[in-house]
């Protein structure tokens, strides 16, 4: 599996491009602020053709470019229904008044084709199989994508840290429950987070201060 990522915009949000290999179809995960140019460069370099944009959640730093990217590539956007309202009103995820200018933009619109993700479903796209797992806590509609020994964790899990829970729709209690999920995965699972460097489940199980206590009481691991 080919996985290429780059940090986009002032938030340094990781945009991931996933494909079976060069010259194939691909999916794009979380095209954030200023993602369009670098994304086009990656697609050209690896001769990739997007078939869908997947969103781990609705915060603007992860979906800012979803509508122009979907429009330019004529592909659908996939998002959990709980976070779908943020596509047209990203201010609701930031706790600021509706209509507040965000990076100079006054209005937001959904892509023409939006499909809602279902917890536990397996997406068969671009020759890939990616399982969707609902992992609320950072937002109500946060999800992860799992396939090929890779976990695209959004803002659930980072190297050495976890996503914040103090924004509207966040919940520390839900985050704790959701963090039990990655601990069920094999140590060698590669974590592709929404921000920062790659890591592995094994490394986070041993060193992430937010997971150490959970790891001591985690259930039996399940495979990919």
N, C-alpha and C positions, 0 to 999 in steps of 0.2 A: 504494500500500500504506500502510495506517495502522499506525504503530508508536508505542506509548505505553509509557513506562517510569517506574518510580519506585524509589528506594533503600529497601529494607526492613530494618527492625530495626537492632540495634547494629552489625552488620557492613556496613551500607550496601550490601547485595547488590541489584543491579539486577534487578527483575522486569519482564519485557517482555510486552506484550500486542500481538499482531500479527493484523491482519485486512485484507481487501481494502478496507474502508472502514467508516464509521459504519453502525450498524444491521445489521451482518453477523455471521456466525459468526467465531470467532477461535481462536487458540491462545495459551496462557499458557506462558511460558518462565521457569523457575526461581523458583517462589514460596517465598521463604525465611522467616526468622523475622519474625513480625508482619506478614506479607504479606496476610492475609485481608481486613482492613478496607479498606486502600487499593485492593486489587484489586477489591472489590465497588464501590467508588466509581468506578473507571475504567470498569468494565463498565456501570454505570448511566448514567454521563455520555455514553458513546458508543453506548449501546444494543447491546451486544455479547453474543453467546452463545458461551461456550467449548465446544469439541468435544474438546480434549485438552490435557494438560499435558506439556510437553517439558522434559527435564532435561539440561543440558549436562554434569553430573557428579553424583556422589553425596554431596558434602560437605553437612553439615547446614545451612550458611548458604544453600544453594541449594535444598534440598528439604524444609526443616523443615515447611512448610505443605502439602506435596503431598497427604497423605492427607485432611486435612479439606477441601481445595479440591476434590479429585476426588470425594469423597463428597458434598459439597454440590451439585456441578454434575453428578454422575453421568457423569463422563468418565474415560477411561483416562489412565494415566501412561506415558510412553515414556522409557526409559533404556537405556544400553548395558549388556549383561549383566555386564561386568567390575565395574561399580559397583553393580549391583542389590543385593548383600548389605548395602550401607550404608543401604538403606531401613529395614531392621529392626535394624541395629546400626551407627548412625552413629559410635560410639566407635572403630570399627576404622579410620576415616579420620583420627582425631585422635591416635592413639597413646596412648589412655587405656584403663583396664581396662573390659571389658564390664560393662554395668549401671551405669556412672557416670551420675549425674543430669545431664541436659543441659537447661539453661534450665527446671529444675524438672520435667522429664519423665523418668520412669524407664523407660518402654517405648515402642517405636516399632513400627508395623505398616505393611505395604504397603497401598496402595489395593486395592480389590477387583479392579480390572482393570489389570494391568501388562503392557506390551508391550515387547519388547526391540528396540532399534535395531540396524540392520545398516550397517556402513561402506559408503558409496557409494550407499545407497538414496535415492530421492526420495520424500518424504512428500507426499501429496496430501490436504491437510486444510483445511477452511474456505475453499475456493477459492484456496488458496495452494500453491505448489510449493517445498518446502524440501529441499535436499540435505543429507544427513548425512555428515560426514567425521570419522572417528576421529582424534583428536589427543591421544594419551596423553602423559604427562609430568607434568602437575599431579596427575592420578590415572590409573590404568590404563584407566578407561572414559570419559575425557573425550572429548566430541565438540563439533563446531561445527555450526551450521545456516546454510545459505547460500541466499538467494533474493531476487529483486527488487532486486539491487544492495546487499543488506544482509548482513553477516556477524555472526551472534550468536555471539560468541567465547568465552563463558563465562570461565574463568580461564586461557585460553591467552594472550590478548593484551589488554593495556590501553593506554591513552594513555600513552606514555612508559615502559612497563614490561611485564612478563610475570608469569605465575603462579608461585608458589613451587613448589619441587620437594622440599622437605625433610620433608614429611609421609609417612606410610605409603602406599605405592603410587606415590609420586612418583619421577621419574627425570630427571636433567639431560640425559642422552644422548637419551632419548625426546623431551624437550621441544625440543631442538635440531632433531631431525628433523621434529617437528610444526610448528615455526615456519617451516619452508620452505614449507608449504602456503599460508598467507595471502600470502606474497610472490609467488605465482603469479597473484594476483587483480589486476584493474585498479586503478589508483591511486584512482579515484573511488569504489570500494567503501566504503560506510559501515560502520564497526565499532561494534557495540553490545556493549560488554564486560560482564563480570559485576560489575565494580566501577568507579566513576569515570565521567568524561565520555565522550561519543562521540568518535570520531576517524575517520580515513580510512586506508586502506592506504597511499596516497601519502605522507601525513604521517609515518606510522610508518616507512616505508621509508627516509625521509631523516633522521629525528630520534630514533628509538627506539634507544638504545645497544645493546640486545640484538639488534637486527635489522640494524644497519649492515654488519657483516661478512658476515652471511648474504646481504644484498641484493646485495653485490658479486659473489657467486657463484651467485645464484638462477637457476633454469631459465627458459626462455621462459614468459612469462605465458600463462595460459589464461583464456578468458572465463568469464562467469557461465553 
